[in-house]
């Protein structure tokens, strides 16, 4: 997540599901009849999804997208690689205790793809999203409810040689990874904050990585612990993920990698 080039070359799953989100759910967005929409993208990463999927599916009449990410490296890369007159790239932690005042009730729409599963405190995260929306503003987000990648986290974090680098593993795993009623739990959180929830559903999906190297690069590109591992040991660290992937039955006989997962999709409006 801190190497924009590696991420840009490895985010095939994220891009596929961002396209799925815009193709199937952008129709619900309530664009302003007179234009001038101001949108927030949470977790823009390398900026590709913001530009190629979000912006390109918006009306020409929008004013701007403020694309944000926690990583300064990602923001710097995005600002260069996806420069556009209608995109402003800024660093932001949406899970922060106190939001910057200039973000409060600034946005007509909030979007996010493949980010919010990293935020362990879902109530605080969505309270902040509620606070940045204008009255009657809406949000469309998708993120992982569960994925075998995070089961690998748990397993590898117990290895004696890696455990000291992964002491906070529990807060790096999606909050709904082991939840059996994600839709119900999350809808209750949203409604208690004040959202009018139109869609809150988990979709069962799969992604097939065409070869072992694609899977290996994915593990490395979104692994939050990799920079803590001594550089001389990083190959061995990723090797252990690959070995555990085999044990989990993710690697098939033809060396493709099959990953079943659930994608949580939410469309909701801020009540007036």
N, C-alpha and C positions, 0 to 999 in steps of 0.2 A: 504493500500500500504506500510505500515511501519511494518507490522507483517508478516514476511515471512512464519511462520507456518500456520497461518490462511489463507493466500493467497494460499499456496500450497494445502491446503485442500478444497479450494473453487473455483479454477480457471478452472472449467469444461468447461465453454464456451470458454475461451481463448485457452485451449488445443484442443478442437474440431476444432476451426477455424484455429489454427496453422497447424493441420494435413490437413485440407482442402487446405490451402495455399501450402504446400509442395507437396501434392498429385496432385494438378492441375496446379501449376505454376512453380515449380522448373525446369521443362523441358525447360524453356526459358533461364535459366542461362547459360552464356558463360564461361564455365570452361577453365582454361588455358590448352592448349594442352600438355604442359610439366609438369603440376602440379605446386605446390608451391603457390597456391592461398591463399591470406590473406583476411579474411572477418571480417566485423564489424557487431555485433548484437546490435541494439539500443533498450534499455528497456528490458533487459533480465529477469527482475524480479527474481524469485527464481532459475533460471537457467535450469528449466526443458525443456522448449521449445528449448532453445539453444542446449542442449545435445540430447534430444530424437527425435526432429523433424528436426532441421537444420543440426547438425553434422551428424546424422545418414542417411541423404539423400545426403550427399556430397561425392565426390570421395575420395578414400583413399589417393590420391596424394596431398590433400590440405596441406598447412603448418600449419595454425592456424586460430582460430576464436577469436577475441577480443570481449568479451561479456560485455556490459556496462549497467549501470543503474544509475539513479540519487540517489537512496537510498543506503546509506552505509550498512544499515541493510540487504538489499536484496543481495548485493554483498558478504558480509561476509557469509551469509547463502548459497548462490550459490557456493561459492568457496569450501565449505565443502561438500555440498550435491551432487554436480555434478563435482567433481574434475576429470580432464581429461588432458592428456598430450598435447592435441591440443586445449584446451580452456584456455584463459587468462581472468580472471574476473577483471574489472576495473571500478571505479566510473567515470561517465561522464555525464554532462548536454549537450545534443546535441543542445539545444536552446541558449547556452551561446553566449555572444556578440563576444568574441574572443576565438577561438579554441586553444587548446594546439598545439604548432608548430609541435610536433612529430606525430600528427594525419594527417597533411596536405598531401594529395595525397599518403596515405599509403596503401589504400585498393583496392582490385580488385572487391569486392562485398560488398554491404550493405544490410542487412536484418533487418526487424523489424515487430513484430506482436503485436497488441494491446497496442501500446505505443503512437504513434504520435498524437492521438486525444487530448492528454493532453497538446500539444504545441500550444498555441494560435496564435503565430506568425508563420504561415506556410511558409511564404517566407524566413524568417531568418533560420528556421529549415532546409528547403530543400537547401538553399544556403550552409549551413554548410555541409550537406550530399554531395553536389556537390564538395565541397572543399576537403573532405577527400577521395574522389574517385580518383584513378589513371585515366589518359586519357583512354577512351574506357571502363572504369569500369561500372558495372551495379548495379541497386538497385531493390529489390523486397520487397515491404512493404504492409501490410494490417492493417487497423485500422478503428475505428468506425466513420462513417459519421454522424449517429444519432442513438439514443437509448433512450427508455423511462426512463431509469435510470436517465438520465440528466434532463428530464422534472420534475422528482421527486425532484432533486436538487433545481430547480427554485421554486417549490411550497413550500418546507420545509424552504427554505431560507427566506421566507416572514413571517414565524411564529415569533411572537414577542419574544418568549422564545429562539429562535435559531438564529435570524438574526445577532446578534453581533458576532457570531462565523463564519458566512458565508458571510462576507462583500465582499469577492473577488469571489463570486460564478460565476460571469459572465466569468471570465477567466479560470474556471474549467470545463466549458461546451465545448464540441467539437466545433471547429470553423465553422463546416458545419451543426450543429444541425438543424438550421432553413433555410438552403440554399436549393433552389429548383432546382439549376443547378450546383451541386457539381462537376460533371465530367468536365464541361466546364471551370468553375472557376479554378479548381485545375490544369487542363492541361495548361491553360494560364500561371499560376505561374511557372510551371515546364519548359515550353518552354522559358519563358523570362529569366530564370536563365541559360539555355544552355543545358537542357536535350533533348535527342531524345526520345520522349514518345511513347512507343510501346503499352502499356495497361494503361488505366486510366478509371476505371468503378466502379460504385456502384452496388453491388449485394444485392437484397432484401432477407433477411434470417430471420429465427425465431429460438428461442431456448425455449424449454419447461423444466422448472425446476420441478423435480418430486415431490417436497413437499415444504412447506412454509419455513422450516428450511434451505434448500439449498439456497433459494432466500435471506433469512435473512443474512446468512453468506456471500453471495456475496456482498450485500449492505455494510456490515461492512468491508469486506476485501479490497475494492477498494474505500472507502469513504475518500476523502482527508481532511475532516473536523473532523473526529471522535476523533483525538487526542487533538483537541481543546476543546471538550466537557468535562466538569467535569466527572470523572469516575462514580460518583453516579448518573449521569443523562443519561448515554449512552444507557441504556436499553430503557428509555423513548424516546430518540432520534430515535433509530432504530424502535421502535414501531410506531412512526409517519410516517416513510417511509412505513411501512407495511400497515398502515391504508390508506395512499394515494395510494398505489398500488391497493388496493381494489377499491377505487373511480375511478382510471384510467382504471379499467376493466382488469387489468393484471392477477388477481387471479381468477381462474375458480372454478366451483362448487365443483370439486373434490380436491380442495386445491393444484392443480398444478398451476404454474405461467407461462403464455405465454408471451414472449417478442419478438415482431417484431422489426427489426432494419435493417439498411443498412451498409454494409461493403465496405469500399473503398479499392480497390486493384490497386496498381501501379507497373508496370514494365517499367523501363526507362534506358537509357544508357547516360553516359557522352560523349559528342561529343569530338572527338580528336582535 
